[in-house]
């Protein structure tokens, strides 16, 4: 076990864990309904900035469910074991 851990590795593992968990939750939501339970999309929806020359439209939504939280926890556990 090394003393120095790369924080980018943690970010990559967390993103991978959340995405895979969300995919598994959506796929197995019919068989195990508790995996797809969640509050729905969270985040910024339709932030608009009009500068009369440039028009920006920005949205950032995160769909969280129980399976994605399990994936997040597994990613942190895997990072701590490295």
Secondary structure, 3 states (H helix, E strand, C coil): CCCCCCHHHHHHHHHHHHHHHHHHHHHCCCCCHHHHCCCEEEEEEEEEEECCCCEEEEEEEEEECHHHHHHHHHHHHHHHHC
